[in-house]
Amino acid sequence: MFSRSVLRSLTSDLRLSAPLISATPLPQRACLHQTAWLRNSQQQAQTQSSPLNPETPLAATPRAQDSILETQQGFQASSDNYKPRNDIPLSKQPVAPTFDSPLEVTKSLMSQLPHLVGQKPHYVTAELHARPFLLTEGDEIRLPFLMPKVKTGDILRFNRATALGSRDFTMKGAPHIDERLFECRVRVTGVESEPLRIKEKTKRRQRHTKQARSKHRYTMMRVMEVRVKSPEELLQEGAVVIEDAQDSPQIEARS
């Protein structure tokens, strides 16, 4: 009985002292989002109280001004000198073709070239990594491999051709045709992947079976232009007319 009376008295004392304790203000900790909100509100109040003038600096600290100017200058530089392939080093960038000597065209080729130029559409047998491709304007190509460092929308030029012709005329190289006689441009349209293939591999007298997974990807292209240059264009580019030779390209008419 004594213990019960003591506990009852203690609980009554605690109930009486609880409102006194709660009435005293307790130190509260501010959360991160509350401090950020207070800081933003203070900054807005300062900007409203002191509006910016065109003569005053952009910010009170020079670090903020430098960062703003750097971002503006970087945006202008990127818009003026836009380089879409900055990820490729300069040593691997495509280089414009340079030639030590002018293009030499025989007299027979110059006389037969207008017939080939006037008859469209043209086709070209171009080689890519020693693989021949028969191309005409508008064709879609799926390369048997994934071409590295090529993005969708890039325009490439096939400059290694063994044959160039139309319905009735054909120009054959020995072994290749000079790239200054024609233009073949293709556009990269995307990448295509094959379905996932799973091959099971087992060994004799073993119960374990391994699975080899493969999913190859291929580069897709579309032929944008296949064009043969006219004799006037070749002469304007500095072509030189020479006598006929055995190793010079010839235009053959189909019988």
Order of alpha helices (4+ residues) and beta strands (2+ residues): alpha-alpha-alpha-beta-alpha-beta-beta-beta-beta-beta-beta-beta-beta-beta-beta-alpha-beta-beta
